[in-house]
Amino acid sequence: MKCFHVFVIFFLLLMAHTATAADAATPAAVLPAQFDGWQMSGAAAKSADAAVADAANAAVLKEYGFERFEKAEYTREDGRKLAVKAAVFADASGAYGAFTFYRIPEMIEEKIGGQGSSLGNRVLFFQGNVLVDAVFDRVTAMSAAELRDLAGVVPQPRGSAGKLPTLRNYLPRRGLEKNSEKYVMGPLALDRMNAPLASSVVDFKSDTEVVLGKYSSQLGEATLMLIEYPTPQLAIEKLKQIDAAHQVTAQQPGTAPIVDVGPFFDKRTGPIVVIAAGPLSRREADGLIAPISYDADVTWNENTYLTRRDNLANLLFNVILLCGLVLGLALVVGVGFGGVRILLKRLFPGRVFDRPEEMEIISLHLDEEARPTPGGR
């Protein structure tokens, strides 16, 4: 019976652990049941298939790190309706990149979440690693505020997954056309953006990132393209390949590596290759690419998102704690051994410790007078 009881307890503990692990593996819901007066109608539709989110751009979503998708309908007591789609990506860079992919020039900037834009009754914004596409049946003065409330309850990623790409900070803001900034993480997205370079020249196999922006010049619209490679050495090699491809295109117009967009200027700064292309004079091109200078920021107070195990202060504290525990254990063992010895000496004097045969020592008798040796000496 005891064995049976032990088996039952072990089985229950195993089932509880399995249930806990399953709950931990199940991702938290992105869309809330209610927010700011809006109530979800029915249950949210969920899928891990990018084609369900956007069949035409499923492969592009995967390049941005698509993980899962949720869709829900909301209503208010006054009869208003709202359709919300939420795409979850591996990190905030993916959500930001997808946001720039879907954003169009006609949209109006909105202060919702990390960044938002609207056109008519449609509002697009991202918050953390989640991209939200909301469509109202009719827009009111409070629509933006209602979506800001939704953005406030969207689950946020932890650690470095919540950081936005730093490459976008190098794109000059002066002269940048509205909603023209695009962040690219893969070849399919790049080939759909009329970039100066084909994806085959950029080489996304090396964990490459790209930022594009449109700028107005005296003769038309120019494109500024920033390509960041993992190391400056790789950037040097890629810049040589780009220059070689440009020479081939100049001799044979219309070839694939370089898009025929007019004058072409490039430079390298650290791991970043900068390209300005389009109807630009040399002076205008220098004005675009000259201010871009890579700066490797090193700060002492920047959060490195380390775990408690990686923290040096915690390591030193644990070492001191371990030393204290060892000293305490040694003290307890010493006191215990001494106490047992004293107790046994009182209970069994001369029988366990300090027995006479064990207490004999060799004595030199230095205090005794010297005896004469035979022969009177």
QUIFENPE-V791450 format. One record per residue. N is the residue number from 0. RES is the residue in three letters. SS is DSSP state (A for helix, B for strand, O for the rest). PSI is psi in whole degrees, -180 to 180 (NA if undefined). OMEGA is omega in whole degrees, 0 to 359 (999 if undefined). Layout:
# QUIFENPE-V791450
n->N res->RES ss->SS psi->PSI omega->OMEGA
n->N res->RES ss->SS psi->PSI omega->OMEGA
This chain:
# QUIFENPE-V791450
n->0 res->MET ss->O psi->-38 omega->179
n->1 res->LYS ss->A psi->-42 omega->178
n->2 res->CYS ss->A psi->-39 omega->179
n->3 res->PHE ss->A psi->-43 omega->179
n->4 res->HIS ss->A psi->-41 omega->178
n->5 res->VAL ss->A psi->-41 omega->179
n->6 res->PHE ss->A psi->-42 omega->180
n->7 res->VAL ss->A psi->-44 omega->180
n->8 res->ILE ss->A psi->-44 omega->179
n->9 res->PHE ss->A psi->-41 omega->180
n->10 res->PHE ss->A psi->-42 omega->179
n->11 res->LEU ss->A psi->-42 omega->178
n->12 res->LEU ss->A psi->-40 omega->179
n->13 res->LEU ss->A psi->-43 omega->178
n->14 res->MET ss->A psi->-40 omega->179
n->15 res->ALA ss->A psi->-41 omega->178
n->16 res->HIS ss->A psi->-40 omega->179
n->17 res->THR ss->A psi->-42 omega->179
n->18 res->ALA ss->A psi->-40 omega->179
n->19 res->THR ss->A psi->-42 omega->179
n->20 res->ALA ss->A psi->-38 omega->179
n->21 res->ALA ss->A psi->-41 omega->178
n->22 res->ASP ss->A psi->-39 omega->180
n->23 res->ALA ss->A psi->-33 omega->181
n->24 res->ALA ss->A psi->-22 omega->180
n->25 res->THR ss->O psi->120 omega->182
n->26 res->PRO ss->O psi->148 omega->180
n->27 res->ALA ss->O psi->149 omega->179
n->28 res->ALA ss->O psi->141 omega->181
n->29 res->VAL ss->O psi->-47 omega->183
n->30 res->LEU ss->O psi->129 omega->182
n->31 res->PRO ss->O psi->162 omega->178
n->32 res->ALA ss->O psi->-27 omega->178
n->33 res->GLN ss->B psi->154 omega->175
n->34 res->PHE ss->B psi->132 omega->174
n->35 res->ASP ss->O psi->46 omega->177
n->36 res->GLY ss->O psi->-9 omega->178
n->37 res->TRP ss->B psi->135 omega->180
n->38 res->GLN ss->B psi->134 omega->179
n->39 res->MET ss->B psi->133 omega->177
n->40 res->SER ss->B psi->112 omega->182
n->41 res->GLY ss->B psi->-156 omega->181
n->42 res->ALA ss->B psi->154 omega->179
n->43 res->ALA ss->B psi->140 omega->175
n->44 res->ALA ss->B psi->134 omega->184
n->45 res->LYS ss->B psi->148 omega->179
n->46 res->SER ss->B psi->149 omega->174
n->47 res->ALA ss->O psi->10 omega->181
n->48 res->ASP ss->O psi->121 omega->180
n->49 res->ALA ss->A psi->-28 omega->180
n->50 res->ALA ss->A psi->-28 omega->177
n->51 res->VAL ss->A psi->-36 omega->178
n->52 res->ALA ss->A psi->-45 omega->180
n->53 res->ASP ss->O psi->101 omega->184
n->54 res->ALA ss->O psi->-36 omega->183
n->55 res->ALA ss->O psi->-27 omega->184
n->56 res->ASN ss->O psi->29 omega->182
n->57 res->ALA ss->A psi->-42 omega->181
n->58 res->ALA ss->A psi->-36 omega->178
n->59 res->VAL ss->A psi->-42 omega->178
n->60 res->LEU ss->A psi->-39 omega->178
n->61 res->LYS ss->A psi->-35 omega->176
n->62 res->GLU ss->A psi->-33 omega->179
n->63 res->TYR ss->O psi->1 omega->177
n->64 res->GLY ss->O psi->35 omega->179
n->65 res->PHE ss->B psi->136 omega->178
n->66 res->GLU ss->B psi->-48 omega->182
n->67 res->ARG ss->B psi->172 omega->188
n->68 res->PHE ss->B psi->142 omega->175
n->69 res->GLU ss->B psi->146 omega->180
n->70 res->LYS ss->B psi->135 omega->182
n->71 res->ALA ss->B psi->156 omega->175
n->72 res->GLU ss->B psi->137 omega->180
n->73 res->TYR ss->B psi->149 omega->177
n->74 res->THR ss->B psi->161 omega->174
n->75 res->ARG ss->O psi->168 omega->181
n->76 res->GLU ss->O psi->-27 omega->180
n->77 res->ASP ss->O psi->4 omega->177
n->78 res->GLY ss->O psi->-4 omega->180
n->79 res->ARG ss->O psi->155 omega->182
n->80 res->LYS ss->B psi->152 omega->181
n->81 res->LEU ss->B psi->128 omega->176
n->82 res->ALA ss->B psi->128 omega->185
n->83 res->VAL ss->B psi->131 omega->173
n->84 res->LYS ss->B psi->138 omega->180
n->85 res->ALA ss->B psi->124 omega->177
n->86 res->ALA ss->B psi->128 omega->181
n->87 res->VAL ss->B psi->132 omega->181
n->88 res->PHE ss->B psi->170 omega->183
n->89 res->ALA ss->O psi->-31 omega->179
n->90 res->ASP ss->O psi->178 omega->182
n->91 res->ALA ss->A psi->-28 omega->178
n->92 res->SER ss->A psi->-42 omega->178
n->93 res->GLY ss->A psi->-43 omega->179
n->94 res->ALA ss->A psi->-41 omega->178
n->95 res->TYR ss->A psi->-43 omega->179
n->96 res->GLY ss->A psi->-43 omega->178
n->97 res->ALA ss->A psi->-35 omega->177
n->98 res->PHE ss->A psi->-46 omega->179
n->99 res->THR ss->A psi->-28 omega->179
n->100 res->PHE ss->A psi->-43 omega->183
n->101 res->TYR ss->A psi->-21 omega->182
n->102 res->ARG ss->O psi->139 omega->180
n->103 res->ILE ss->O psi->158 omega->185
n->104 res->PRO ss->O psi->-30 omega->184
n->105 res->GLU ss->O psi->-11 omega->184
n->106 res->MET ss->O psi->155 omega->179
n->107 res->ILE ss->B psi->136 omega->181
n->108 res->GLU ss->B psi->136 omega->179
n->109 res->GLU ss->B psi->141 omega->178
n->110 res->LYS ss->O psi->77 omega->180
n->111 res->ILE ss->O psi->127 omega->179
n->112 res->GLY ss->O psi->-143 omega->178
n->113 res->GLY ss->O psi->-37 omega->177
n->114 res->GLN ss->B psi->143 omega->182
n->115 res->GLY ss->B psi->159 omega->177
n->116 res->SER ss->B psi->154 omega->181
n->117 res->SER ss->B psi->155 omega->176
n->118 res->LEU ss->B psi->110 omega->183
n->119 res->GLY ss->O psi->-125 omega->181
n->120 res->ASN ss->O psi->11 omega->179
n->121 res->ARG ss->B psi->136 omega->179
n->122 res->VAL ss->B psi->130 omega->180
n->123 res->LEU ss->B psi->128 omega->177
n->124 res->PHE ss->B psi->161 omega->174
n->125 res->PHE ss->B psi->148 omega->178
n->126 res->GLN ss->B psi->113 omega->185
n->127 res->GLY ss->O psi->-126 omega->180
n->128 res->ASN ss->O psi->23 omega->182
n->129 res->VAL ss->B psi->129 omega->174
n->130 res->LEU ss->B psi->127 omega->184
n->131 res->VAL ss->B psi->132 omega->176
n->132 res->ASP ss->B psi->110 omega->184
n->133 res->ALA ss->B psi->136 omega->179
n->134 res->VAL ss->B psi->116 omega->178
n->135 res->PHE ss->B psi->151 omega->172
n->136 res->ASP ss->O psi->-31 omega->171
n->137 res->ARG ss->O psi->142 omega->184
n->138 res->VAL ss->O psi->138 omega->176
n->139 res->THR ss->O psi->178 omega->180
n->140 res->ALA ss->O psi->-19 omega->183
n->141 res->MET ss->O psi->2 omega->184
n->142 res->SER ss->A psi->-45 omega->180
n->143 res->ALA ss->A psi->-41 omega->179
n->144 res->ALA ss->A psi->-37 omega->178
n->145 res->GLU ss->A psi->-40 omega->179
n->146 res->LEU ss->A psi->-29 omega->174
n->147 res->ARG ss->A psi->-34 omega->175
n->148 res->ASP ss->A psi->-39 omega->177
n->149 res->LEU ss->A psi->-43 omega->179
n->150 res->ALA ss->A psi->-30 omega->181
n->151 res->GLY ss->A psi->-19 omega->181
n->152 res->VAL ss->A psi->1 omega->177
n->153 res->VAL ss->O psi->131 omega->180
n->154 res->PRO ss->O psi->139 omega->183
n->155 res->GLN ss->O psi->146 omega->178
n->156 res->PRO ss->O psi->159 omega->181
n->157 res->ARG ss->O psi->153 omega->174
n->158 res->GLY ss->A psi->-143 omega->186
n->159 res->SER ss->A psi->-15 omega->179
n->160 res->ALA ss->A psi->-18 omega->180
n->161 res->GLY ss->A psi->1 omega->183
n->162 res->LYS ss->O psi->137 omega->178
n->163 res->LEU ss->O psi->157 omega->181
n->164 res->PRO ss->O psi->137 omega->180
n->165 res->THR ss->O psi->-19 omega->183
n->166 res->LEU ss->A psi->-34 omega->182
n->167 res->ARG ss->A psi->-23 omega->181
n->168 res->ASN ss->A psi->-18 omega->180
n->169 res->TYR ss->A psi->-9 omega->181
n->170 res->LEU ss->O psi->119 omega->181
n->171 res->PRO ss->O psi->137 omega->181
n->172 res->ARG ss->O psi->-24 omega->181
n->173 res->ARG ss->O psi->121 omega->180
n->174 res->GLY ss->O psi->-1 omega->181
n->175 res->LEU ss->B psi->125 omega->181
n->176 res->GLU ss->O psi->149 omega->184
n->177 res->LYS ss->O psi->132 omega->175
n->178 res->ASN ss->O psi->22 omega->180
n->179 res->SER ss->O psi->-8 omega->181
n->180 res->GLU ss->O psi->128 omega->180
n->181 res->LYS ss->B psi->133 omega->177
n->182 res->TYR ss->B psi->127 omega->189
n->183 res->VAL ss->B psi->137 omega->179
n->184 res->MET ss->O psi->6 omega->182
n->185 res->GLY ss->O psi->165 omega->185
n->186 res->PRO ss->A psi->-36 omega->183
n->187 res->LEU ss->A psi->-44 omega->178
n->188 res->ALA ss->A psi->-40 omega->181
n->189 res->LEU ss->A psi->-42 omega->183
n->190 res->ASP ss->A psi->-13 omega->178
n->191 res->ARG ss->O psi->3 omega->186
n->192 res->MET ss->O psi->12 omega->178
n->193 res->ASN ss->O psi->49 omega->180
n->194 res->ALA ss->O psi->156 omega->179
n->195 res->PRO ss->O psi->-27 omega->181
n->196 res->LEU ss->B psi->145 omega->172
n->197 res->ALA ss->O psi->155 omega->182
n->198 res->SER ss->A psi->-28 omega->179
n->199 res->SER ss->A psi->-29 omega->178
n->200 res->VAL ss->A psi->-36 omega->182
n->201 res->VAL ss->A psi->-43 omega->179
n->202 res->ASP ss->O psi->88 omega->179
n->203 res->PHE ss->A psi->1 omega->179
n->204 res->LYS ss->A psi->-14 omega->184
n->205 res->SER ss->A psi->28 omega->181
n->206 res->ASP ss->O psi->51 omega->185
n->207 res->THR ss->O psi->146 omega->175
n->208 res->GLU ss->B psi->147 omega->182
n->209 res->VAL ss->B psi->140 omega->172
n->210 res->VAL ss->B psi->133 omega->179
n->211 res->LEU ss->B psi->148 omega->176
n->212 res->GLY ss->B psi->147 omega->179
n->213 res->LYS ss->B psi->137 omega->181
n->214 res->TYR ss->B psi->145 omega->178
n->215 res->SER ss->B psi->134 omega->175
n->216 res->SER ss->B psi->177 omega->182
n->217 res->GLN ss->O psi->-28 omega->184
n->218 res->LEU ss->O psi->1 omega->180
n->219 res->GLY ss->B psi->-153 omega->183
n->220 res->GLU ss->B psi->129 omega->180
n->221 res->ALA ss->B psi->160 omega->180
n->222 res->THR ss->B psi->133 omega->174
n->223 res->LEU ss->B psi->127 omega->185
n->224 res->MET ss->B psi->126 omega->178
n->225 res->LEU ss->B psi->126 omega->180
n->226 res->ILE ss->B psi->120 omega->180
n->227 res->GLU ss->B psi->124 omega->178
n->228 res->TYR ss->O psi->164 omega->183
n->229 res->PRO ss->O psi->-33 omega->184
n->230 res->THR ss->O psi->154 omega->175
n->231 res->PRO ss->A psi->-34 omega->180
n->232 res->GLN ss->A psi->-42 omega->178
n->233 res->LEU ss->A psi->-36 omega->178
n->234 res->ALA ss->A psi->-39 omega->178
n->235 res->ILE ss->A psi->-45 omega->180
n->236 res->GLU ss->A psi->-43 omega->181
n->237 res->LYS ss->A psi->-34 omega->178
n->238 res->LEU ss->A psi->-37 omega->176
n->239 res->LYS ss->A psi->-41 omega->179
n->240 res->GLN ss->A psi->-37 omega->179
n->241 res->ILE ss->A psi->-43 omega->178
n->242 res->ASP ss->A psi->-40 omega->178
n->243 res->ALA ss->A psi->-42 omega->179
n->244 res->ALA ss->A psi->-36 omega->179
n->245 res->HIS ss->A psi->-39 omega->178
n->246 res->GLN ss->A psi->-41 omega->179
n->247 res->VAL ss->A psi->-42 omega->181
n->248 res->THR ss->A psi->-37 omega->179
n->249 res->ALA ss->A psi->-35 omega->179
n->250 res->GLN ss->A psi->-29 omega->180
n->251 res->GLN ss->O psi->81 omega->182
n->252 res->PRO ss->O psi->143 omega->178
n->253 res->GLY ss->O psi->0 omega->177
n->254 res->THR ss->O psi->160 omega->191
n->255 res->ALA ss->O psi->-42 omega->190
n->256 res->PRO ss->O psi->-43 omega->183
n->257 res->ILE ss->B psi->126 omega->178
n->258 res->VAL ss->O psi->137 omega->182
n->259 res->ASP ss->O psi->88 omega->181
n->260 res->VAL ss->O psi->13 omega->179
n->261 res->GLY ss->O psi->-152 omega->181
n->262 res->PRO ss->O psi->149 omega->187
n->263 res->PHE ss->B psi->124 omega->180
n->264 res->PHE ss->B psi->142 omega->179
n->265 res->ASP ss->B psi->163 omega->175
n->266 res->LYS ss->B psi->170 omega->177
n->267 res->ARG ss->B psi->139 omega->173
n->268 res->THR ss->B psi->109 omega->186
n->269 res->GLY ss->O psi->-131 omega->179
n->270 res->PRO ss->O psi->8 omega->185
n->271 res->ILE ss->B psi->128 omega->172
n->272 res->VAL ss->B psi->127 omega->183
n->273 res->VAL ss->B psi->131 omega->180
n->274 res->ILE ss->B psi->130 omega->173
n->275 res->ALA ss->B psi->125 omega->184
n->276 res->ALA ss->B psi->149 omega->180
n->277 res->GLY ss->B psi->-169 omega->181
n->278 res->PRO ss->O psi->74 omega->184
n->279 res->LEU ss->O psi->141 omega->168
n->280 res->SER ss->O psi->166 omega->179
n->281 res->ARG ss->A psi->-38 omega->180
n->282 res->ARG ss->A psi->-43 omega->180
n->283 res->GLU ss->A psi->-40 omega->179
n->284 res->ALA ss->A psi->-42 omega->178
n->285 res->ASP ss->A psi->-36 omega->178
n->286 res->GLY ss->A psi->-26 omega->179
n->287 res->LEU ss->A psi->-47 omega->188
n->288 res->ILE ss->A psi->-23 omega->183
n->289 res->ALA ss->O psi->-41 omega->182
n->290 res->PRO ss->O psi->-13 omega->183
n->291 res->ILE ss->O psi->113 omega->181
n->292 res->SER ss->O psi->122 omega->182
n->293 res->TYR ss->O psi->134 omega->179
n->294 res->ASP ss->O psi->113 omega->179
n->295 res->ALA ss->O psi->100 omega->182
n->296 res->ASP ss->O psi->129 omega->175
n->297 res->VAL ss->O psi->116 omega->181
n->298 res->THR ss->O psi->153 omega->181
n->299 res->TRP ss->O psi->-24 omega->187
n->300 res->ASN ss->O psi->10 omega->180
n->301 res->GLU ss->O psi->136 omega->180
n->302 res->ASN ss->O psi->119 omega->180
n->303 res->THR ss->O psi->0 omega->176
n->304 res->TYR ss->O psi->42 omega->177
n->305 res->LEU ss->O psi->157 omega->175
n->306 res->THR ss->O psi->170 omega->179
n->307 res->ARG ss->A psi->-31 omega->180
n->308 res->ARG ss->A psi->-30 omega->182
n->309 res->ASP ss->A psi->-6 omega->183
n->310 res->ASN ss->O psi->128 omega->183
n->311 res->LEU ss->A psi->-39 omega->179
n->312 res->ALA ss->A psi->-42 omega->178
n->313 res->ASN ss->A psi->-36 omega->179
n->314 res->LEU ss->A psi->-47 omega->179
n->315 res->LEU ss->A psi->-41 omega->179
n->316 res->PHE ss->A psi->-42 omega->180
n->317 res->ASN ss->A psi->-35 omega->177
n->318 res->VAL ss->A psi->-45 omega->178
n->319 res->ILE ss->A psi->-41 omega->179
n->320 res->LEU ss->A psi->-41 omega->179
n->321 res->LEU ss->A psi->-42 omega->178
n->322 res->CYS ss->A psi->-42 omega->178
n->323 res->GLY ss->A psi->-40 omega->179
n->324 res->LEU ss->A psi->-41 omega->179
n->325 res->VAL ss->A psi->-43 omega->178
n->326 res->LEU ss->A psi->-42 omega->178
n->327 res->GLY ss->A psi->-41 omega->178
n->328 res->LEU ss->A psi->-42 omega->178
n->329 res->ALA ss->A psi->-39 omega->179
n->330 res->LEU ss->A psi->-44 omega->180
n->331 res->VAL ss->A psi->-44 omega->179
n->332 res->VAL ss->A psi->-41 omega->179
n->333 res->GLY ss->A psi->-46 omega->178
n->334 res->VAL ss->A psi->-41 omega->179
n->335 res->GLY ss->A psi->-45 omega->180
n->336 res->PHE ss->A psi->-43 omega->179
n->337 res->GLY ss->A psi->-42 omega->179
n->338 res->GLY ss->A psi->-42 omega->178
n->339 res->VAL ss->A psi->-38 omega->180
n->340 res->ARG ss->A psi->-46 omega->179
n->341 res->ILE ss->A psi->-42 omega->180
n->342 res->LEU ss->A psi->-44 omega->180
n->343 res->LEU ss->A psi->-33 omega->178
n->344 res->LYS ss->A psi->-35 omega->179
n->345 res->ARG ss->A psi->-38 omega->181
n->346 res->LEU ss->A psi->-38 omega->182
n->347 res->PHE ss->O psi->72 omega->183
n->348 res->PRO ss->O psi->130 omega->177
n->349 res->GLY ss->O psi->8 omega->183
n->350 res->ARG ss->O psi->-29 omega->180
n->351 res->VAL ss->O psi->-52 omega->178
n->352 res->PHE ss->O psi->155 omega->177
n->353 res->ASP ss->O psi->41 omega->176
n->354 res->ARG ss->O psi->145 omega->186
n->355 res->PRO ss->A psi->-42 omega->182
n->356 res->GLU ss->A psi->-19 omega->180
n->357 res->GLU ss->A psi->-11 omega->184
n->358 res->MET ss->A psi->-6 omega->179
n->359 res->GLU ss->O psi->137 omega->179
n->360 res->ILE ss->O psi->160 omega->178
n->361 res->ILE ss->O psi->127 omega->182
n->362 res->SER ss->O psi->135 omega->180
n->363 res->LEU ss->O psi->-12 omega->179
n->364 res->HIS ss->O psi->51 omega->182
n->365 res->LEU ss->O psi->-18 omega->182
n->366 res->ASP ss->O psi->-7 omega->180
n->367 res->GLU ss->O psi->150 omega->179
n->368 res->GLU ss->O psi->146 omega->181
n->369 res->ALA ss->O psi->135 omega->179
n->370 res->ARG ss->O psi->140 omega->180
n->371 res->PRO ss->O psi->145 omega->181
n->372 res->THR ss->O psi->159 omega->179
n->373 res->PRO ss->O psi->138 omega->181
n->374 res->GLY ss->O psi->6 omega->177
n->375 res->GLY ss->O psi->18 omega->180
n->376 res->ARG ss->O psi->NA omega->999
